[in-house]
Amino acid sequence: MSCGEPHETDCSEVLDHLYEFLDHEMPDSDCTKFEVHFEECSPCLEKYGLEQAVKKLVKRCCGQDDVPTDLRSKVLGRIDLIRSGQAVPEQDVTAPESDRPTAAKE
């Protein structure tokens, strides 16, 4: 997606990092670059507006669900493992232990 005009920040870069922008998870300098890009590029601005609307709709419709405590603790534990550089098991954190596949015994 592009308006066909050259930009300081390429459309593909903006679209690849759109959710980081929407979630305020990027440095201010990058946010400024994206804001300038949206002023220059109507297709990217339209995509931004659409994704922003979808995000608001999902929050309104699905934002009331409580996360099970055990799932939350498993996910936070996995994040801690990744941050510490340890190997992360290839298990599905959402499946109960009894439902998880086991390695074949030899």
Secondary structure, DSSP 8 states (H G I E B T S, - for coil): ---SS--SS-HHHHHHTHHHHHTT-S-HHHHHHHHHHHHH-HHHHHHHHHHHHHHHHHHHHHTT----HHHHHHHHHHHHHHHHT-------TTS-GGGS------
